[in-house]
Amino acid sequence: MKYFTYLSSVLLLIAFTGCSSVTTNFDYDPAVDFSQYKSFKIYDGETVPGDELAQHPLIKKRVELSVKKEMEAKGYTSSGSDDADMILVIHAGVKDRMQVTNWGGYGWYDPWWGPYGGRVDVNEYEESTLVIDIVDSQEKDMVWRGLGTKIVENYSNQEKMQKMIDSYVAQILANFPPPAKK
């Protein structure tokens, strides 16, 4: 019975890891009037040092397309020229992570390791952080930054990958523009 409980716990942990959510955070300059912005351009210049998206150009295109769609859905106009009100700089990083689970000491039986032993499971995974910086094109100053952190998942189906990216970007941009000052 204890083995069944243990197996259920492990399967539940795997299910939650497979359906990992996005942890988001944002910051902005409170002195900026965001209602003045009407158009945007996605930065296409030199990449940010260590940018993981630069290493994966097809994923970068998918992310940029998703950001463009999300910004347009918010009522902003995409502009290919330098006269856009905002410049969006999109970059990402990946870190190796480790999760250690100590399943406790004595009192259970594991057919592979014998009776009454402790067990520690180690799970290694990659965690990505997608960063969307919004720069005022006139002032050349960052006015908003959104971050999303998520466990890296591998997709063999491009449609599922695009849906995940769309969801990822939507969660990051959910707090843009920030609430108006009162």
N, C-alpha and C positions, 0 to 999 in steps of 0.2 A: 504494500500500500504506500509506504514511504517513497519507494522508487517511482510509482505512478505520479505522486505529488511532485517529486523532483523533475521528472520528465515533463510534466505539464508546465512547471515554472520555466524550464529552459525553452520550451516551444513558445511560450508567451513572450519571453524576452526576445527571441529571434523574430517573432512577428512584429513587436514594437520597433525593433531595430530596422527591419525591412520597411516599415512605414514611418520612418523617422520624420519628425516635423522640422520646420525651420524655426530657428531662434533669431528674431530680428531686433534691431536696435537702430535708432536714428538720432541725429543731432542737427541743429540748424542755428543760424544767426538770427536772434530775436529782433534785431534792429532792421531786418530786411522786410520790405513789403512784397510778399510773394504774388499779390494780385497784379503786379506790373508785368509779370512774365506771360508771354503768349506763345512763343516759339522756342524750339530747341534744336540742337544739332548734336549728334553723337560724335565725340572726339575721335579723330582718325589719325592723329599724329603719333609721335614716338610713344612707345608703351612704357608703362610704369615699371621700374625695376622689379624683377621677380614675379611679374604678372603671369599667372598660370594660364590665363586665356590666350596669351600670345603663343603658347606652346600647342594649343588646340584650336586652330582657326575655324574649323567647322562648328564647334561648340560656341566659339565667340560669335559667329554669325547668328546662331540660334538665339543666344542671349540678347544680342543687339536688336534682333527682330522683335523679340518679346518685349524689351524695354520700349521700343518705338510704338508697338501696339498699345501697351499700357499707358504711355504718355498721351497718345492720341485719344484713347478712351477717356482720359481725364480732361480733354478739350484743348490740349496744346497742339500746335502745328509743327510738323517736322520740316526742317529747313536744311538744305544741303549747302547753304552759303554761310559766310561768316557774319551775316547780319542777324543771326538768331539771338534771342534774349538770353538763352541758357546754353551752356555746353555741358553735356553729360559725359563723364569719364567713367568707364566701366572697367573694372579689373578684379582679379580674384587671386586667392592663395589657397594652398592645400597643406595641411599638417597631418603627420602620422599621430594617431592617438592610441591609447591602450586603456581598456576597461578590465579591472581585476575584481573578481567576485569570489569571496571566501564563503564557501557553503557551510562552514561551521566545523565543529570537531567531531565528536564521537556519537555513536548510536544509530548509524545507518550502515547498510551493506551495499557495496558496489562490486558487481561480479568481476570487474576487470582489475580492481585494486585490492580486493579483500575486505574483510569486515572491520568496522570501527576505526576507520581512518578519516582524516580531514581531507577536504578537496578544495582546490583553488583553480578557478578557470580564468584564463587570460584571453581576451578578445582584442585583436589589433584591427584597426580600421583607419580610414582616411576621412578627414573632416575638411570640407571646403567652406570658404567665406567669400561670398560675392559682395563687392563694394560698388555702390553707385554714388559717385560724387557729382554734385550739380554746382557749376561755376557760373557766376554772373559774367557774361561775355564783355560787358562794358568795363566793369571794375576789375576783372581778372582775379576775382576773389571767390573762394568756395563759400556757398551759402547754405548747403544742405548735404548731409551724408547719410546714406542708408546702408546697413549691413545685414546680411543674412548668412547664418551658419547652419550647415546641414551635413549629414553623413553622406559621403560619396557613394552613389549607386551606379552600377553598370547596367546599361540598357542595350539589348540587341534589337529592340523595336524603336525606330526613330519617332514614331507618333507618340509613344509613351514618354520618350525622352523630352519631346517638345512640350507635352502637357505638364511634366514635372518642372521644366524650366519656366513655363508660363506661370505656374502656381508660385514658384520660388520668387520670381520677379514681382508678381502681384503683391505678395506678402511684404516684400521689402518696400515697395512704393505705396503701400497702404496709408502711410503717414505723410505722404506728399500731396499737396502742399500742407505745411503745418497749419494749425488753426490760426485764424486772423487775430491780430492784437485787439484788445478791447480798451 
